[in-house]
């Protein structure tokens, strides 16, 4: 007899994203139907993201009022509402592994996004806007910065942007900073290490795309706090996009390529600083020497 729910901590199994079956649409739809049917019978996650109300509305409005009455073409409507926050998996779902039903909703949504991406159904707009490194470097050029910021404030230009790229003209867009955080930040502070009994006592700073290109003040505030408390720090040698924008599109190969160009944080940096499960920082000798990684804000 199946257990009513899972009382153990969830166990996450790695995605076999390199296998052929992973991208098999028939196999994917079978798994989507299985999981959607379990979710329909439970509905604990209705208060979370829009994926679940979308799913339940599709079921309730179908002829059978069951998942078998939902057109498989509508399955992606549920997937499109998921932004991989992991809340359902970590806090709500009673059927996550090691429960025998082995339900990992975010991983299934990621698989569906990967199939969609491989079929070429992701818009060029989304690929363009997810290139945070490319956009940040281009918009970070002094003259270009003022131009981009001015365009983003113009109602006429925003109307054109809405028509061309589908970005709502009323949507808030962050400004690009005239001086990037890395350009204006002190690269290190050599205060003596104090009381490293429970912590390394020194910090490696990984600024993230958003702090570097849009909100350098956050990074400077962090450095001021560290200086005030006489905590030694060093800026990482270089950094790159964590890959999350590409992951949200299902571009798993793109994420893998970014990761291949990066060096994962080791030791305590990997354990303490990076809370984003998909982030991969570029940390070199200072982290390997025992500095904790500090992330002002993830992109």
N, C-alpha and C positions, 0 to 999 in steps of 0.2 A: 504494500500500500504506500502511495506517495505521502511524504511528509506534508503537513499543512504549511509550514514555512521554515525558513532557515534561521537558526539562532546563532550560527557561527559567523565569524568575520568573512567577508567576501574574498574569494580567491580569483585572481585575474589570470586567465590563460592568454599567452601571446597569440597574436593574429598570424595565421599562416598566409600572409599576403603575397607570397611569391608562388603559391600553388595555382594551377590552372582552375581548379574547382572554385577558388575564392572569387573569380570573376565570371563564373557560370551563372547566367541570369536565371535560369530555371531553378538551380539549386538555391540561389539567393531568395527568390520568391517563395520557395517552400519554407525556408527558415523564417522569412518575414511573416508568413501566414501563421506558422507555429507560435512565434513570439507574440504577434498581435492578438492571437486568440487567448493566450495566457493573460496578457495585459487587459484585454476586454473583460475577462472574468474577475479581475482583481480591482483595477481602477484606483489604486492607492496613489498613483503619481499624477492624478488629474490636476493637482494644484501647482505642479512644476511648470516646465516649459510648454509651449504651444503644441508640441508633438502629440501629447496625450489627448487634449480636447479635440484635436484634428482627427485622430484615430477614432475616438469614441463617437464623434459626430458622423463619421463615415459609416461606422457600424450601425448606429441607431437610425440612420436615414436609408439604410439598405433594405431590400425587399425581405430578407430573412432576419434582419436585426442581429445577424451573426457575422463573423469575419468572412465566411464563405460567400456572403452576399456582396462583398466589396470588390469592385473592379480592380484587378491587379495593376492597372494603369494608374490607379490612385494611390498605390502604396508609397510612391515617392513624395506625395504631399506631406506625409508624416515625416519622412526623412529630411525634407527641406526645412522643417521647423526645428530640427535638433542642432544645437551648436556645441555639442560634446562637453557639456559642463560636468557630467558624471554624477550629478546629484541623485538621479534615480538609482544608479548602481550603488553609490556609497551610503545613501541614507534611507531609501524607501523600499526598494524591491526585496521581497522575502524569498525570491527564487534564484538569487545569484548563486554561482558555484561556491561551495561544494554541494548545494542542493542538486538533486538529480535532474531537474529541469534545465539547469545550466543556462540561465538567462542573463545575458550581458547586453542590455539594450544599446548603450553607447557604442560598443564594438560592432554591433550589427548595423547601426546607422553609419558608422565609418565604412564598413564594407560596402553598403549600398552607395555611399558617396563615391567610393573608389570605382565601382562598376560604372556609375554615371560619368565619371571623369574619363575612364578608359574608352567609353563609347563616344567621347567628344561632345558631350552635352553640357559642358561648363562654358559659360559665356566668356568671350575674349575680355570683356570688361572686368570680370572677376579675377582672371589671371593677371591682368594689368594692375589692378588695385591691390592685389595680394603681394606684389613685389615690393615689399617695404624697404629693402636695401636700395633698390634702383630708384624708387621714388624719393626716398630720403636724401640720397646723394645728389640727385638732380635738383630737387627743390631746396637743397642746402646751399647751392651756389648763390652768393649774395644778391645779385640783381634778380635772379630767378625767384628767390624767396619772396621779395616784395611783390613781384608780379603775381605769383601763385596766390599769396594772401589777399591781394586786391581782387583778383578774379573770383575767389571764393566768397567775397563779400558783396559782389555785384549781382543784383537780382537778374539782370539780363544774361550775364555769363552763367549763372546757376541754372537758368531756364534752358540754355543751350546744353549744359552739362547733363541735365535731366533727360533731355531728348536723345543725346548721344550715348550716354553711359547708363542711364536709368537711375542716377543718384538723385533722390528727392531734393528739390530745390530748397525745401524747408529744413532739411537735415543739418544738424550741427556738424561742422568739419573743423578739426583742430588746426590751428595756425602752425606754420613752420617757423622755428626760431631762427633769427638772423645769425646767431652764433651757436654752433652745436655744443652740446655739453662737453664732449671730448676735447674740443678746441679751447674751451675756456676754463677747464678744470685743472687743478694742480694734480700732477700725475702720481704723487705719493706723499706720505707724511711719515717720517721716521721717528715716531715717538717710541720710547722704550716699552717693550712688552710688559704688561703688568698682570699678575695673577692669572696665569694660563692654566690653572688647575682644572677648571671645568670647560674652558673654551680655548681656542688657539691663541686668543689675545691679539690677533691681527686680522685684517679684512682685505679681500680682493674685490674690487668694485666692477660689476658688470652692469652697464647702464641701461640696456635694452633699447630697441628702436624708438619707442615713444619718448623716453627721457632724452635720448641723444638728439633727436630731430625736432621734437615738438615741445617738451616741457623740461628744459635743462635746469630750471629752478629747483625741481625735485632733487636732482642729483647734487646740486650745489648745497642745498639744505642738509642732505645726508653727510656730505663732506664736512660741513660746518659743525654738525653734531659730533662727528668722529674727532675732529680737531679739538673741539671744546673739551671732550672727555679724554683727550690725549691717547686715542686709540690709533695705532699705526695702520696705514692702508696703502694700497697700490692699485692703480687702474690696470685692468687686464690688458695684455699686449694688443689684442684686437678682438672684435666681436662680430657676429653675424646674426641675421634673423633666426629665431628659434625654430621656424618652420611651421608654427601653428596656423598662419593664414593659408598655407598650402594644404595642411592636414585637414582643415575644415572643408576644403573643396574635394578631398579624396585623392589629392595628388601625392600618393605615397612614395612614388619614385622620386618626386621633387624633394620631399622631406629627407629621403635617404641620401640624396646627393648633397643636400646642405649639411647633413650630419657627417658625411664623409670628409667634408672640408673643415670640420671642427675637431677640437680636442675636448673630450668629456672631462668635466671637473672630477678630481679624484679625492679620496680620503674624506675629511670632514666637510669639504665644500659640497660634495655630492649628497651628503647626509643632511646638512643643515640649511644651506642657503636656497636651493632651488626647489620650490614647492610645486611648480608646474610640471606634470608628468611628461610633457612633450618637449620641454626646454632642454637645449644642449648648449652649454656655454663654452667659450673659447678661453680656457684658463691654463696658464703655462706654469712657469717655475715657481711663482709665488704661492699658488694654490697647492702645488705638489709639495712645497716646503711647509705647508700646514696652515695657510691662511683660510679663514672661513669666507665663503662666497656671499656677497651681499647684493641683492637685486632691488634697486629702488622701486621699479614697477615693471611688471611683465607687459609686453605689447599686447 
